[in-house]
Amino acid sequence: MTQSIVVQVGQCGNQVGCRFWDLALREHAHVNKKGIYDEALSSFFRNVDTRRNDGEGSDIAGGKIRCLKARAVLIDMEEGVVNEILQGPLRDVFDSTQLITDVSGSGNNWAVGHKMYGSAYREQIVERLRKAAEHCDCLQCFFLIHSMGGGTGSGLGSCVLNLLEEEFPDVCRFVTAVYPSAEDDVITSPYNSVLAMQELTEHADCVLPVENQSLVDIVNKIKHMAHTGKPGSVIKKDSTVISGQGGVSKSEKPFDAMNNIVANLLLNLTSSARFEGSLNMDLNEITMNLVPFPRLHYLVSSLTPLYTLADVSIPTRRLDQMFTDAFSKDHQLIRADPKNSLYLACALMVRGNVQVSDLRRNIERLKPSLPFISWNQEGWKTGLCSVPPVGHSHSLLALANNTCVKPTFIDLKDRFMRLYKKKAHLHHYLHVEGMEQGCFTEALSSLSSLIEEYSQLDATKNLLVPDAPRMNIAT
């Protein structure tokens, strides 16, 4: 078994990370009834003997679970969220050697997060990352979770990404980046997002963009399902769409439900690294199979069934319907239209008691309606993990490398230009040491060329030719 490390940066990154660890522990507890530290747990957790006096404890290779510690580094330049985690039910899963906090925050300013805090905390961050890596026998991936709109998430988050590439160039870097909606209340979020985009394009192996507006839409759908009045259609108090504190109601925190959706994306993405399966997918295989061009590594994710996220007690979706859902806009974590764009590749990660034959049959059924690029008509990667989400028979995560991300980037560029043409708020950035106006023009140029690369691929869509007839070979 390999191990992975989660690096959560900023308020959003730490809130999503907190939900991931909570739900991962629930899944492992559901499967691991005997309380034995096994390979599945070791992928994301250490088993620590805390009786050692140095405060760190020593790792225990197997046997009974003593004290589980998440393979994680928590970074935030405001200490509120991290302190809340340390006072909550997960307090024993982290210790002081995994945390880096400050008190003043980044003021919604990418330059403060990237240049000022990046420089001030560089050595501390590298030391924490190395320490986490030293506890791994075979380090496979880093998962970076952060938002694009705020100062710490976008600025320090993208700085951490650069450090990961410098210190661990051979270890895969997965980024889950939460993009602000057009109505975002942070006026400078277009600047922060475009400046961070350049870093993500150049230094990440794989980015899973998540849009706030899509999360809001999904949560509203779940609430609607829960209040349609159908028998049993109630969101359980201990559901995975909330934090276990009273259902989708006024008592929940504003972003709990949205954060849980992103956490469920990560649960499904990492399921094959955490549990056994008949066709387990190595995480490195995702980048190998889904990223044909190094800069075009932005993957559209969709989850199904949606009510997996809410534990709504309604009949399970039929398996074939689940595959159809995965390619509908309603189930995506980014607002886009893949069916009218071009697929470069697609991965299907299925959990539960599903056969390879079911996978193949559904791929054959869906293929005619999905426009794949001419040189990768068979660009499907599949994974089967035998352990389904808690309380459900099966689930599906689809990851598509599709040119439909382009409108999201064009919209982001337009919002950036509306500010930049007037040089609005620019002085806040240029006052930070090391920040120059050239950083804005470079970031804009990087985003423009990314959009152009997607446009060039889109232009080939109308040139698609049906496959030449092949000779059938009996097998």
Secondary structure, DSSP 8 states (H G I E B T S, - for coil): --EEEEEEEHHHHHHHHHHHHHHHHHHHHHH-TT-B--HHHHTTEEEEETTSTTSS-EE--SSB---EEESEEEEESS-HHHHHHHHSTTGGG--GGGEEE-SS--TT-HHIIIIIIHHHHHHHHHHHHHHHHHT-SSEEEEEEEEESSSHIIIIIHHHHHHHHHHH-TTSEEEEEEEE--TT-S-TTHHHHHHHHHHHHHHH-SEEEEEEHHHHHHHHHHHHHHHTS--TT----TT-TTS-SSSSSSTTS-TTHHHHHHHHHHHHHHHHHHHS--TB---HHHHHHHH-SSTT--B-EEEEESGGGGTT--S----HHHHHHHHTSGGGBSS---GGGS-EEEEEEEEEES--HHHHHHHHHHHGGGS-B-GGGTT-EEEEEES---TT-SEEEEEEEEEGGGHHHHHHHHHHHHHHHTTTTTHHHHHTSTT--HHHHHHHHHHHHHHHHHHHHHHTTGGG------------
